[in-house]
């Protein structure tokens, strides 16, 4: 984010800034999917708390998709 902010402050070409913003968004989505994968593979293994963790997961995925 600091890099994008510096680009704006330096009045870089707007298309370059938008391209960088898209790259940041893609990286964040990749991280989010990795976290969801980890959650599914580890947290949902405990049958005593599977419903609770599934609810948390679906809430998080819903928030991610609504953006």
Secondary structure, DSSP 4 states (H G I P E B T S, - for coil): -HHHHHHHHTT--HHHHHHHHHHHHHHHHHHHHHHHHHHHHHGGG-TTTHHHHHHHHHHHHHHHHT-
